[in-house]
Amino acid sequence: LKRTQNASLMKKVKYNIAPMMMMAYDEIVTAAYDQGLINGTAITRNDARRFLYKYQQNHMQLGEGKEAAYNEFPKICLPEETLEELLTVSLEAEREYYSSFLQHSNATAQTQGEEELRHKFEKMKSGNAFCSIDTRSVLADPKWRKAFNEMNKEGNENDE
């Protein structure tokens, strides 16, 4: 990707993007490329992620907090039944392979180990760790279509 001084959103600037956000943008960029919404010859994957990050920060209303940008994306999450099965299998694995963690002669320590695992699992669940971005919905959204159009326009200008 050729650079010009006018390349406002694709400037080679390091952004402090959390890993979860980087994965979200990557899911979107990959899906957009697969649908032909990104000119892959003029725009690199990294530049596309950077563009979406900056575009979202500059042009979209975000809620409060560190994870506001991630929370704005529609998500597809595992069904509750599947999550319960996953927790059950996790507890069984902990009992079988890490007996010192959950199987104490002291019943209180065993209960605390299981409660700690359940607590961590619930925290991951509430943090959307078992979700992925609903890229179909994102790519159908007019505000994101506009972002891809602007990205391609800027990418083509930089390629000239």
Secondary structure by P-SEA (a helix, b strand, c coil): ccccccccccccccccccaaaaaaaaaaaaaaaaacccccccccaaaaaaaaaaaaaccccccccccccccccccccccaaaaaaaaaaaaaaaaaccccccccccaaaaaaaaaaaaaaaaaaaaaccccccaaaaaaacaaaaaaaaaaaaaaaaaac
